Amino acid sequence: MIKFGTGGWRAIIGDDFTRANICLLAKAMADKMKAEQVAERGMVIGYDRRFLSKETVKWTCEVLAAEGICCHFVNRSVPTPLIMYHVMRHGYPYGMMVTASHNPALYNGIKVFTAGGRDADETQTGDIERYIEQVKPQEIRRIEYEEAVKQGMVREFYPMNEYVDEIIDKINMKAIKEAHLRVALDPMYGVSETALGTILISGRCDLSVIHQEHDTLFGGKMPAPAADRLGILQNFVVDKEYDLGIATDGDADRLGVIDDKGRYLHPNDILVLLYYYLLKYKKWKGPVVRNLSTTHRLDAIAEKYGEICYEVPVGFKFISAKMAETGAILGGESSGGLTVAGHINGKDGVYAASLLVEMLAVTGKKLSELMGLLEKECGARFMEERSYRFSEQKKAELKKRIFEDQELPPMEDYEIERVSYMDGCKIYLANGGWVSIRFSGTEPLLRVFCEMPLKTEAEELCRRFEACFGLENIF
């Protein structure tokens, strides 16, 4: 009943996300920590603004405390990257964050972080699932939360200043202060306002914030900073003549950006812009890491500056691991998450947004201008993304046809260089384009991504997959 995907364990509240399952996971984590002889070092736990998030932390603390594990509880809603930073900075063996990130409001979940503040990889999550299978519900013990606090087994604290100061120390605040930028922030009813607002105001930015109130329904929309959910921010930027608009997802580890013309910048654009900025303006040297559903324009920029772009499966744990292995200076994914060398070992929308503001201040250019320069550097490519729902019967059929039978739609008019099944199915074309199809690791969806020199080509290839496999686009 508890299965980890690419972004932790996520489930529908009241269905699989229940107090019983939460306590089951907590007991499994306690057993794992004891077996690894790290229980005495304790656990860092935080939460976001979702329904039952704070209660989930308390239920988890009650079980861990009964097992003799001290819980360091960040007692206000905070960004996920803050928890990752604290685990890394203070050498904890594990951390947990109660969040379902950008999923719809009826979901909640738990992310597990390992030593160094890294997302738990497949080996770790596999171990956790095995420990869960061994737990007998009748053996789960609890200490009432208030009693655990009295006994010192739960220690409430709020390390926001340390996290914010870490980011301020890493960005060019002098340049930001001198630029007098006007920034609009949309936390999407999530948790980025305190951290990002503090950084931007410290940089003397003229800051306005929308959708900052606590709303567990996220205004009736998914808290994902995608183009179709940022119309209000786009209008705000244009009407008030802001230099840029920044949106973050529910737990602030991803971001979306609106430029000075009111245009939505795809996360792929942000990744390429920041890599370009790090290489050309900050004079950093090093490769870049992307997942297989992310733009190959990163490859073009890397080649132009004598660097390498590495491709990994979907899941930020793979990006973090490859960055550590190769010394890459940037890693990211087309869903809006990215990380920069020298910060945490995972994605951070707050730091990414701060670096983006620094880029505008240092270059003295508008985002629209920088996008124009970028197109000259690496050429134009167009990404088409589509998502599809399916029945369990349809899922079994799709898995067999795509991954076992390795069936492809008609593509005689394109020269195929190779086909990879590293994570789903990805077709690499001789013209530099590509198309991938895979099942989501965070939602019951099938996703198709296609990047081509022409937008019409990307749309046409998606339609071929739809026709071939009987798919119906839901977005």
C-alpha positions as CSV (number, residue, x, y, z in Angstrom):
1,M,0.0,0.0,0.0
2,I,3.0,2.3,0.4
3,K,5.1,2.5,-2.7
4,F,7.7,5.2,-3.5
5,G,7.8,6.8,-6.9
6,T,10.2,9.3,-8.4
7,G,9.2,12.0,-5.8
8,G,8.6,10.0,-2.6
9,W,5.4,8.3,-1.5
10,R,2.2,10.1,-2.6
11,A,-1.3,9.0,-2.2
12,I,-4.9,10.2,-2.0
13,I,-5.9,11.5,1.4
14,G,-8.3,9.1,3.1
15,D,-7.5,6.4,0.6
16,D,-3.9,5.2,1.1
17,F,-2.7,8.4,2.8
18,T,-4.1,7.5,6.3
19,R,-2.9,7.7,9.8
20,A,-2.4,3.9,9.9
21,N,-0.1,4.0,6.9
22,I,1.8,7.0,8.1
23,C,2.5,5.2,11.4
24,L,3.5,2.1,9.4
25,L,6.0,4.2,7.5
26,A,7.3,5.8,10.7
27,K,7.9,2.4,12.4
28,A,9.6,1.1,9.3
29,M,12.0,4.1,9.3
30,A,12.7,3.6,13.0
31,D,13.5,-0.1,12.3
32,K,15.8,0.9,9.4
33,M,17.6,3.5,11.4
34,K,18.2,1.1,14.3
35,A,19.5,-1.6,12.0
36,E,21.9,0.9,10.5
37,Q,22.9,2.1,14.0
38,V,22.1,5.8,13.3
39,A,18.9,6.0,15.5
40,E,20.7,8.0,18.2
41,R,21.4,10.9,15.7
42,G,17.7,11.6,15.2
43,M,15.5,12.7,12.3
44,V,14.7,16.1,10.9
45,I,11.0,16.5,9.9
46,G,9.1,19.3,8.1
47,Y,5.8,19.9,6.4
48,D,4.1,22.1,3.8
49,R,0.6,23.7,3.7
50,R,-1.3,20.7,2.5
51,F,-4.3,19.3,4.4
52,L,-3.1,17.1,7.3
53,S,0.6,17.9,6.8
54,K,1.2,19.2,10.3
55,E,-0.8,16.4,11.8
56,T,1.1,13.9,9.8
57,V,4.4,15.1,11.3
58,K,3.0,14.8,14.8
59,W,1.8,11.2,14.2
60,T,5.2,10.4,12.8
61,C,6.9,12.0,15.8
62,E,4.8,10.0,18.2
63,V,5.9,6.7,16.7
64,L,9.6,7.6,16.3
65,A,9.7,8.9,19.9
66,A,8.2,5.6,21.2
67,E,11.1,3.9,19.4
68,G,13.6,6.2,21.1
69,I,14.4,8.4,18.1
70,C,14.6,12.1,18.7
71,C,12.6,14.2,16.2
72,H,13.8,17.6,15.2
73,F,10.5,19.1,14.1
74,V,10.5,22.3,12.0
75,N,7.4,23.7,13.5
76,R,6.2,26.0,10.7
77,S,5.4,25.2,7.1
78,V,8.6,25.5,5.1
79,P,10.1,24.7,1.6
80,T,11.2,21.2,1.0
81,P,14.8,22.4,0.2
82,L,15.1,23.9,3.6
83,I,14.8,20.4,5.1
84,M,17.3,19.0,2.6
85,Y,19.7,21.8,3.5
86,H,19.4,21.2,7.2
87,V,20.0,17.4,6.8
88,M,23.1,18.2,4.8
89,R,24.4,21.1,6.9
90,H,24.1,19.3,10.2
91,G,25.0,15.8,9.2
92,Y,21.7,14.0,9.9
93,P,21.3,10.5,8.5
94,Y,17.7,11.0,7.4
95,G,15.1,13.7,7.0
96,M,11.4,13.6,6.1
97,M,9.2,16.2,4.4
98,V,5.4,15.9,4.4
99,T,4.3,17.1,1.0
100,A,2.8,15.9,-2.3
101,S,4.7,18.8,-4.1
102,H,2.7,19.8,-7.2
103,N,0.1,17.1,-7.0
104,P,-3.7,18.0,-6.8
105,A,-5.0,19.0,-3.4
106,L,-6.6,15.6,-2.7
107,Y,-3.0,14.1,-2.4
108,N,-0.5,14.2,0.3
109,G,2.8,12.4,0.7
110,I,6.2,12.0,2.3
111,K,9.6,12.5,0.9
112,V,12.6,10.8,2.5
113,F,16.1,12.3,2.4
114,T,19.3,10.5,3.2
115,A,22.7,11.6,4.4
116,G,23.9,14.7,2.6
117,G,20.3,15.9,2.1
118,R,19.8,13.7,-0.9
119,D,16.5,12.3,-2.3
120,A,16.3,8.7,-1.2
121,D,17.3,6.6,-4.3
122,E,15.8,3.4,-5.5
123,T,18.0,1.3,-3.3
124,Q,16.9,3.3,-0.2
125,T,13.2,3.4,-1.0
126,G,13.3,-0.3,-1.8
127,D,14.8,-1.0,1.6
128,I,12.1,1.2,3.2
129,E,9.4,-0.8,1.4
130,R,10.9,-4.0,2.7
131,Y,10.9,-2.7,6.2
132,I,7.3,-1.7,5.8
133,E,6.4,-5.2,4.8
134,Q,7.9,-6.6,8.0
135,V,6.1,-4.2,10.3
136,K,3.2,-5.8,12.3
137,P,0.5,-3.1,12.9
138,Q,-0.1,-4.4,16.4
139,E,3.5,-3.7,17.3
140,I,3.4,0.0,16.5
141,R,3.7,2.0,19.7
142,R,3.2,5.7,20.2
143,I,3.9,8.4,22.8
144,E,1.4,11.2,22.8
145,Y,2.9,14.2,21.1
146,E,2.8,16.6,24.1
147,E,4.5,13.9,26.3
148,A,7.2,13.3,23.7
149,V,7.9,17.1,23.7
150,K,8.2,17.0,27.5
151,Q,10.6,14.1,27.4
152,G,12.8,15.9,24.9
153,M,12.1,13.3,22.2
154,V,10.5,16.0,20.0
155,R,12.4,19.3,19.7
156,E,10.6,22.1,17.8
157,F,12.7,24.6,16.0
158,Y,12.6,27.0,13.0
159,P,15.9,27.2,11.0
160,M,14.6,29.6,8.3
161,N,17.3,32.2,8.9
162,E,20.2,29.8,8.4
163,Y,18.7,28.6,5.1
164,V,18.0,32.1,3.8
165,D,21.5,33.3,4.8
166,E,23.0,30.4,2.9
167,I,21.3,31.5,-0.3
168,I,22.1,35.2,0.3
169,D,25.8,34.3,0.8
170,K,25.9,32.5,-2.6
171,I,24.3,35.1,-4.8
172,N,25.5,38.6,-5.9
173,M,23.4,40.7,-3.6
174,K,25.3,43.9,-4.4
175,A,24.3,43.6,-8.1
176,I,20.7,42.9,-7.2
177,K,20.6,45.9,-4.9
178,E,21.9,48.2,-7.6
179,A,19.5,46.9,-10.2
180,H,16.2,48.0,-8.5
181,L,14.3,45.2,-10.1
182,R,10.5,44.9,-9.8
183,V,9.4,41.3,-9.1
184,A,6.0,39.7,-8.8
185,L,5.8,36.4,-6.7
186,D,3.1,33.8,-6.8
187,P,3.8,31.1,-4.2
188,M,0.6,29.3,-5.5
189,Y,-0.7,29.2,-1.9
190,G,2.5,27.3,-1.0
191,V,5.5,27.9,1.2
192,S,8.0,30.0,-0.7
193,E,6.9,33.5,0.4
194,T,8.9,33.8,3.7
195,A,12.2,32.6,2.3
196,L,12.1,34.1,-1.2
197,G,10.4,37.3,-0.1
198,T,13.1,37.8,2.5
199,I,15.8,37.4,-0.1
200,L,14.2,39.7,-2.6
201,I,13.4,42.4,-0.1
202,S,17.0,42.2,1.2
203,G,18.1,42.8,-2.4
204,R,16.0,46.0,-2.4
205,C,13.6,44.5,-5.0
206,D,10.2,46.1,-5.5
207,L,8.2,43.0,-4.5
208,S,4.5,42.2,-4.8
209,V,3.0,38.8,-3.8
210,I,-0.2,37.2,-4.9
211,H,-1.9,34.0,-3.7
212,Q,0.1,34.0,-0.5
213,E,-2.8,33.0,1.9
214,H,-3.1,29.5,3.3
215,D,-5.5,27.5,1.1
216,T,-5.3,23.7,1.3
217,L,-7.3,23.6,-2.0
218,F,-4.7,25.8,-3.8
219,G,-7.4,28.0,-5.3
220,G,-9.0,25.0,-6.9
221,K,-5.9,24.3,-9.1
222,M,-2.9,22.1,-9.0
223,P,0.0,24.0,-7.3
224,A,2.2,23.4,-10.3
225,P,3.8,26.5,-12.0
226,A,2.7,25.5,-15.5
227,A,1.6,27.8,-18.3
228,D,-2.1,27.2,-17.9
229,R,-2.1,28.0,-14.2
230,L,-0.2,31.3,-14.3
231,G,-2.6,33.6,-16.2
232,I,-3.2,35.9,-13.2
233,L,0.6,36.3,-12.7
234,Q,1.1,37.0,-16.4
235,N,-1.6,39.7,-16.3
236,F,-0.1,41.1,-13.1
237,V,3.4,41.4,-14.6
238,V,2.1,43.1,-17.7
239,D,-0.4,45.5,-16.0
240,K,2.1,46.6,-13.3
241,E,5.1,46.6,-15.6
242,Y,7.3,44.2,-13.6
243,D,10.6,42.9,-14.7
244,L,9.6,39.3,-14.1
245,G,7.1,37.1,-12.4
246,I,8.2,34.1,-10.3
247,A,5.9,31.2,-9.3
248,T,6.8,28.2,-7.1
249,D,5.0,24.9,-6.6
250,G,3.4,23.8,-3.4
251,D,6.6,22.9,-1.6
252,A,8.9,25.4,-3.4
253,D,11.3,23.0,-5.0
254,R,10.2,24.0,-8.5
255,L,9.6,27.3,-10.2
256,G,7.9,28.9,-13.2
257,V,8.8,32.2,-14.7
258,I,7.0,35.0,-16.6
259,D,9.2,37.4,-18.6
260,D,8.9,41.2,-18.9
261,K,6.5,40.8,-21.9
262,G,4.2,38.6,-19.9
263,R,5.3,35.4,-21.7
264,Y,5.6,32.1,-19.8
265,L,9.1,30.7,-19.9
266,H,9.1,26.9,-20.0
267,P,11.4,25.3,-17.4
268,N,13.6,24.1,-20.3
269,D,14.1,27.8,-21.1
270,I,15.1,28.6,-17.5
271,L,17.6,25.7,-17.4
272,V,19.3,26.7,-20.6
273,L,19.3,30.4,-19.6
274,L,21.0,29.6,-16.2
275,Y,23.5,27.3,-17.7
276,Y,24.4,29.9,-20.3
277,Y,24.7,32.5,-17.5
278,L,26.9,30.3,-15.4
279,L,29.3,29.6,-18.3
280,K,29.3,33.0,-20.1
281,Y,28.9,35.5,-17.3
282,K,30.0,33.8,-14.1
283,K,32.8,32.0,-16.0
284,W,32.1,28.7,-14.3
285,K,33.3,25.5,-16.0
286,G,31.6,22.1,-15.9
287,P,29.1,19.8,-17.4
288,V,25.3,19.8,-17.1
289,V,22.9,17.0,-16.2
290,R,19.3,16.6,-17.5
291,N,16.8,13.9,-17.5
292,L,15.6,12.2,-20.7
293,S,12.5,14.4,-20.9
294,T,14.4,17.7,-20.8
295,T,15.6,19.9,-23.7
296,H,18.6,19.0,-25.8
297,R,19.4,22.7,-26.1
298,L,21.4,22.1,-23.0
299,D,23.5,19.7,-25.1
300,A,24.0,22.5,-27.7
301,I,25.1,25.0,-25.1
302,A,27.5,22.5,-23.5
303,E,29.1,21.7,-26.8
304,K,29.5,25.3,-27.7
305,Y,31.5,26.0,-24.5
306,G,33.4,22.7,-24.6
307,E,31.4,20.9,-21.9
308,I,29.3,17.7,-21.7
309,C,25.6,17.2,-21.2
310,Y,24.7,14.0,-19.3
311,E,21.3,12.3,-19.7
312,V,19.7,10.3,-16.8
313,P,16.3,8.7,-16.1
314,V,13.5,10.8,-14.7
315,G,13.7,11.4,-10.9
316,F,15.8,14.1,-9.3
317,K,17.8,11.5,-7.3
318,F,19.4,10.5,-10.6
319,I,20.3,14.1,-11.4
320,S,21.9,14.6,-8.0
321,A,23.9,11.4,-8.2
322,K,25.2,12.2,-11.7
323,M,26.2,15.7,-10.7
324,A,28.2,14.3,-7.8
325,E,29.8,11.8,-10.1
326,T,30.8,14.2,-12.9
327,G,31.3,17.5,-11.1
328,A,28.4,19.1,-13.1
329,I,27.6,22.7,-12.2
330,L,23.9,22.5,-13.1
331,G,21.2,19.8,-13.2
332,G,17.5,20.0,-14.0
333,E,14.4,18.6,-15.4
334,S,11.6,19.9,-17.7
335,S,9.1,19.9,-14.9
336,G,10.7,22.9,-13.3
337,G,13.2,21.5,-10.8
338,L,16.9,22.4,-10.9
339,T,19.9,22.5,-8.7
340,V,23.3,24.4,-8.8
341,A,26.6,23.1,-7.6
342,G,27.7,24.3,-4.2
343,H,24.2,24.4,-2.8
344,I,22.0,21.5,-1.8
345,N,22.0,18.0,-3.4
346,G,18.5,18.4,-4.7
347,K,16.1,20.9,-6.4
348,D,15.4,24.3,-4.9
349,G,13.0,26.7,-6.4
350,V,13.9,29.5,-3.9
351,Y,17.6,29.4,-4.8
352,A,16.9,29.0,-8.6
353,A,14.6,32.1,-8.5
354,S,17.3,34.1,-6.6
355,L,19.9,33.1,-9.2
356,L,17.5,34.2,-11.9
357,V,17.1,37.6,-10.4
358,E,20.9,37.8,-10.1
359,M,21.2,37.0,-13.8
360,L,19.0,40.0,-14.7
361,A,20.9,42.3,-12.4
362,V,24.4,41.2,-13.6
363,T,23.6,41.2,-17.3
364,G,21.5,44.3,-17.2
365,K,19.2,42.7,-19.8
366,K,15.5,41.9,-19.8
367,L,14.5,38.3,-19.8
368,S,13.0,38.7,-23.3
369,E,16.4,40.0,-24.5
370,L,18.3,37.1,-23.0
371,M,15.9,34.6,-24.6
372,G,16.7,36.2,-28.0
373,L,20.4,35.9,-27.4
374,L,19.9,32.3,-26.4
375,E,18.1,31.4,-29.6
376,K,21.1,32.7,-31.5
377,E,23.5,30.6,-29.4
378,C,21.7,27.3,-29.7
379,G,18.9,27.6,-32.3
380,A,15.2,27.2,-31.9
381,R,13.6,24.0,-30.7
382,F,10.0,23.4,-29.8
383,M,8.7,21.1,-27.0
384,E,5.3,19.5,-26.9
385,E,4.2,17.8,-23.7
386,R,1.0,15.7,-23.3
387,S,-0.5,13.6,-20.5
388,Y,-3.0,10.8,-20.7
389,R,-5.1,8.9,-18.1
390,F,-5.8,5.2,-18.5
391,S,-7.6,2.3,-16.9
392,E,-5.7,-0.5,-15.2
393,Q,-6.6,-2.7,-18.2
394,K,-5.3,-0.1,-20.6
395,K,-2.1,0.3,-18.6
396,A,-1.3,-3.4,-18.9
397,E,-2.0,-3.2,-22.7
398,L,0.2,-0.1,-23.1
399,K,3.1,-1.6,-21.1
400,K,3.1,-4.7,-23.2
401,R,2.9,-2.9,-26.6
402,I,5.4,-0.1,-25.8
403,F,8.0,-1.9,-23.6
404,E,7.7,-5.6,-24.3
405,D,6.6,-5.6,-28.0
406,Q,8.6,-2.3,-28.5
407,E,5.9,-1.1,-30.9
408,L,6.4,2.3,-32.5
409,P,4.0,4.5,-34.5
410,P,4.7,5.0,-38.2
411,M,8.0,7.1,-38.6
412,E,9.2,6.2,-42.1
413,D,9.6,9.9,-42.9
414,Y,12.2,10.4,-40.1
415,E,15.6,8.8,-39.8
416,I,15.9,7.1,-36.4
417,E,19.4,7.1,-34.9
418,R,18.5,4.9,-31.9
419,V,15.8,3.9,-29.5
420,S,16.5,3.8,-25.7
421,Y,14.4,1.9,-23.0
422,M,16.5,3.3,-20.1
423,D,13.3,4.9,-18.7
424,G,10.2,4.4,-20.8
425,C,10.9,4.6,-24.5
426,K,12.9,7.4,-26.1
427,I,13.4,7.8,-29.9
428,Y,16.4,9.9,-31.0
429,L,16.1,11.3,-34.5
430,A,18.9,12.3,-36.9
431,N,17.6,15.9,-37.2
432,G,18.3,16.4,-33.5
433,G,14.7,15.9,-32.5
434,W,13.4,13.3,-30.1
435,V,10.2,11.9,-28.6
436,S,9.8,10.0,-25.3
437,I,6.9,8.1,-23.7
438,R,6.8,6.9,-20.1
439,F,4.6,6.4,-17.1
440,S,4.7,9.1,-14.5
441,G,6.3,8.2,-11.2
442,T,4.2,10.6,-9.2
443,E,0.7,10.4,-10.8
444,P,-1.4,7.8,-12.7
445,L,-0.5,9.3,-16.0
446,L,1.3,8.4,-19.3
447,R,3.4,11.2,-20.5
448,V,4.7,12.0,-24.0
449,F,7.4,14.6,-24.6
450,C,8.6,15.6,-28.0
451,E,11.2,18.2,-29.0
452,M,11.7,19.1,-32.7
453,P,13.0,22.0,-34.8
454,L,9.5,22.9,-35.8
455,K,6.4,23.2,-33.5
456,T,4.2,21.5,-36.1
457,E,6.6,18.5,-36.2
458,A,6.4,18.1,-32.4
459,E,2.6,18.3,-32.5
460,E,2.4,15.8,-35.4
461,L,4.6,13.2,-33.6
462,C,2.5,13.4,-30.5
463,R,-0.6,12.8,-32.6
464,R,1.0,9.7,-34.1
465,F,1.5,8.3,-30.6
466,E,-2.1,9.1,-29.7
467,A,-3.4,7.4,-32.8
468,C,-1.1,4.4,-32.5
469,F,-1.9,3.6,-28.9
470,G,-5.5,5.0,-28.6
471,L,-4.6,7.8,-26.2
472,E,-6.7,10.8,-25.2
473,N,-4.8,13.9,-24.1
474,I,-6.3,15.3,-20.8
475,F,-4.4,18.7,-20.7
